[in-house]
Amino acid sequence: MKTMRKLAASLILSVALATLGPMPSWAQTATPTPAQTPAATVQTPPAAAAVPSDKPSDLAGKTLKVAMRILPPFVFRKDDGTMTGFSFELWKQIELATGLKTELQVVTTLPDLLSAVKSQQADLGIAAISITAKRELEFDFSQPMFDSGLLIAVRADSASNAGAFSAIQRMMTSGPILNLLGILALLILIPAHLVWLSERHKEASKIASRAYFPGILQSIWWATGAAGGQQQDYPHSVLGKIISAIYVFISVIFVAYFTAAVASAMTVAQLKGDIGGPQDLPGRKVGVVIKSTAGDVVRGIGAKTTEFPQIVEAYEALYKKQIDAIVYDAPVLLYYSAHDGQNKLEIAGTMFHRESYGILFAQGSPLRKPVNEALLKLRENGLYDALYTKWFSASGGSN
């Protein structure tokens, strides 16, 4: 019974409180609830700033072993022994941007540079190193630092020594001449058929017999002679005479144009020599640098490759007529042809197989991110463009 009374009293008290409304402020406890605590009294630790793990400043004071290969205009020694070149000066700017120091390792060949980075004898490599899918399996690369491609170099006297037969062969297999020959064939066949149809029933006509063979052959012979202005017989029908008159007029104009086009094509073929682009390389002896991308590309189009440790050795082989051409990086060949190779070496055709150069790292190298950030800053502040203009503009690139 006592329990029942207590429950009834509690129920009555609850109903009374609900009827009276909220408790007056003087009756509330002075202890604030968490929701009522002023914001100023809540002590929360400040959020930690996001700090990148590899900032350029993290390299400040560190000394990196950097492998470079002598390859003008990217890396080479001046007469006074100091180093210069586009890649060398670009790396010096990266040094300034990151505060690091460099221990320079000059290697002789591309395989030596790749081996030094892979074995971690050097922290990174820079010169003119093409970014390829095959190399990405073994190394890491920075973002592209230079856009390039391949060019073909030949001896300067190869054009003047080019045989007439090879010049005619190149001319006759060129696209414009093949198109003109196709038009000439149609220009002979169509009038020949029209004249045969109009003349085959004329007894006095000597142009065409009634039968398709040999009638059409006779008409083709007539059309060929008429195209050259050497008509031996004339059509007897009115339609045949009209066709003949129109045909002779058109033929005179076309033959004059065709003659001019052939003469122009032969002149260009003789001036260019017998190698004018990648399409002329199959079966030819072509010099490439060991482990360069040029070797894979040239072998893929059917050329006979001879590999050299350094590009300077390929130049010597070209001058001694041991090879017919060199295929290598466009900026290297262009620089050489304008300086040491002037009047000895010429560029044949235009650039092909576009590719990009990058800075080479060992796989998983922590240096890749800070170096990339430095490269981006150099592009943004205009220093990269200034270096590019210095070395690759029409007036730049001097020693």
ChimeraX attribute file (.defattr): number of C-alpha atoms within 10 A of each C-alpha:
attribute: neighborCount
match mode: 1-to-1
recipient: residues
	/A:1	5
	/A:2	7
	/A:3	8
	/A:4	8
	/A:5	10
	/A:6	11
	/A:7	11
	/A:8	11
	/A:9	11
	/A:10	11
	/A:11	11
	/A:12	11
	/A:13	12
	/A:14	10
	/A:15	10
	/A:16	11
	/A:17	11
	/A:18	10
	/A:19	9
	/A:20	8
	/A:21	8
	/A:22	9
	/A:23	10
	/A:24	7
	/A:25	8
	/A:26	7
	/A:27	7
	/A:28	10
	/A:29	8
	/A:30	8
	/A:31	8
	/A:32	10
	/A:33	8
	/A:34	8
	/A:35	7
	/A:36	8
	/A:37	11
	/A:38	9
	/A:39	8
	/A:40	6
	/A:41	7
	/A:42	9
	/A:43	7
	/A:44	6
	/A:45	6
	/A:46	6
	/A:47	6
	/A:48	6
	/A:49	6
	/A:50	6
	/A:51	7
	/A:52	9
	/A:53	10
	/A:54	15
	/A:55	16
	/A:56	21
	/A:57	12
	/A:58	15
	/A:59	19
	/A:60	15
	/A:61	13
	/A:62	11
	/A:63	14
	/A:64	17
	/A:65	18
	/A:66	23
	/A:67	24
	/A:68	26
	/A:69	23
	/A:70	20
	/A:71	20
	/A:72	21
	/A:73	24
	/A:74	23
	/A:75	21
	/A:76	22
	/A:77	14
	/A:78	11
	/A:79	8
	/A:80	6
	/A:81	8
	/A:82	8
	/A:83	13
	/A:84	19
	/A:85	24
	/A:86	24
	/A:87	25
	/A:88	19
	/A:89	16
	/A:90	21
	/A:91	20
	/A:92	15
	/A:93	18
	/A:94	22
	/A:95	20
	/A:96	12
	/A:97	20
	/A:98	20
	/A:99	16
	/A:100	18
	/A:101	18
	/A:102	15
	/A:103	12
	/A:104	14
	/A:105	15
	/A:106	16
	/A:107	16
	/A:108	13
	/A:109	19
	/A:110	22
	/A:111	14
	/A:112	16
	/A:113	25
	/A:114	24
	/A:115	12
	/A:116	21
	/A:117	21
	/A:118	19
	/A:119	10
	/A:120	13
	/A:121	14
	/A:122	22
	/A:123	20
	/A:124	25
	/A:125	27
	/A:126	21
	/A:127	27
	/A:128	28
	/A:129	25
	/A:130	22
	/A:131	21
	/A:132	14
	/A:133	9
	/A:134	9
	/A:135	14
	/A:136	12
	/A:137	9
	/A:138	12
	/A:139	18
	/A:140	19
	/A:141	23
	/A:142	19
	/A:143	18
	/A:144	16
	/A:145	19
	/A:146	16
	/A:147	12
	/A:148	19
	/A:149	19
	/A:150	22
	/A:151	24
	/A:152	26
	/A:153	27
	/A:154	27
	/A:155	23
	/A:156	20
	/A:157	14
	/A:158	21
	/A:159	21
	/A:160	12
	/A:161	12
	/A:162	17
	/A:163	14
	/A:164	14
	/A:165	10
	/A:166	15
	/A:167	22
	/A:168	18
	/A:169	14
	/A:170	20
	/A:171	22
	/A:172	16
	/A:173	10
	/A:174	13
	/A:175	9
	/A:176	14
	/A:177	17
	/A:178	13
	/A:179	11
	/A:180	16
	/A:181	13
	/A:182	11
	/A:183	13
	/A:184	17
	/A:185	12
	/A:186	12
	/A:187	18
	/A:188	21
	/A:189	18
	/A:190	13
	/A:191	21
	/A:192	26
	/A:193	19
	/A:194	16
	/A:195	26
	/A:196	24
	/A:197	19
	/A:198	18
	/A:199	26
	/A:200	21
	/A:201	13
	/A:202	15
	/A:203	11
	/A:204	11
	/A:205	15
	/A:206	18
	/A:207	25
	/A:208	30
	/A:209	21
	/A:210	15
	/A:211	10
	/A:212	15
	/A:213	10
	/A:214	11
	/A:215	21
	/A:216	23
	/A:217	18
	/A:218	18
	/A:219	27
	/A:220	21
	/A:221	19
	/A:222	25
	/A:223	27
	/A:224	21
	/A:225	16
	/A:226	22
	/A:227	22
	/A:228	12
	/A:229	14
	/A:230	11
	/A:231	15
	/A:232	11
	/A:233	12
	/A:234	14
	/A:235	22
	/A:236	17
	/A:237	16
	/A:238	11
	/A:239	14
	/A:240	18
	/A:241	16
	/A:242	12
	/A:243	17
	/A:244	22
	/A:245	12
	/A:246	11
	/A:247	19
	/A:248	18
	/A:249	13
	/A:250	13
	/A:251	21
	/A:252	15
	/A:253	11
	/A:254	17
	/A:255	15
	/A:256	10
	/A:257	12
	/A:258	16
	/A:259	11
	/A:260	11
	/A:261	15
	/A:262	17
	/A:263	12
	/A:264	12
	/A:265	20
	/A:266	18
	/A:267	14
	/A:268	14
	/A:269	23
	/A:270	21
	/A:271	16
	/A:272	22
	/A:273	23
	/A:274	26
	/A:275	25
	/A:276	20
	/A:277	17
	/A:278	22
	/A:279	10
	/A:280	14
	/A:281	22
	/A:282	15
	/A:283	12
	/A:284	15
	/A:285	18
	/A:286	26
	/A:287	30
	/A:288	26
	/A:289	25
	/A:290	17
	/A:291	15
	/A:292	18
	/A:293	22
	/A:294	22
	/A:295	21
	/A:296	12
	/A:297	15
	/A:298	21
	/A:299	15
	/A:300	10
	/A:301	14
	/A:302	15
	/A:303	20
	/A:304	18
	/A:305	22
	/A:306	17
	/A:307	17
	/A:308	17
	/A:309	17
	/A:310	16
	/A:311	21
	/A:312	13
	/A:313	14
	/A:314	24
	/A:315	24
	/A:316	12
	/A:317	18
	/A:318	22
	/A:319	17
	/A:320	11
	/A:321	14
	/A:322	14
	/A:323	21
	/A:324	21
	/A:325	29
	/A:326	29
	/A:327	28
	/A:328	23
	/A:329	26
	/A:330	20
	/A:331	21
	/A:332	18
	/A:333	25
	/A:334	20
	/A:335	19
	/A:336	18
	/A:337	18
	/A:338	15
	/A:339	13
	/A:340	10
	/A:341	16
	/A:342	13
	/A:343	12
	/A:344	16
	/A:345	24
	/A:346	23
	/A:347	23
	/A:348	23
	/A:349	14
	/A:350	13
	/A:351	17
	/A:352	15
	/A:353	13
	/A:354	11
	/A:355	17
	/A:356	16
	/A:357	21
	/A:358	21
	/A:359	24
	/A:360	29
	/A:361	25
	/A:362	22
	/A:363	15
	/A:364	9
	/A:365	14
	/A:366	12
	/A:367	19
	/A:368	20
	/A:369	16
	/A:370	22
	/A:371	23
	/A:372	19
	/A:373	18
	/A:374	20
	/A:375	22
	/A:376	14
	/A:377	15
	/A:378	19
	/A:379	13
	/A:380	11
	/A:381	10
	/A:382	10
	/A:383	15
	/A:384	20
	/A:385	12
	/A:386	12
	/A:387	20
	/A:388	16
	/A:389	15
	/A:390	16
	/A:391	19
	/A:392	16
	/A:393	10
	/A:394	8
	/A:395	9
	/A:396	12
	/A:397	20
	/A:398	12
	/A:399	13
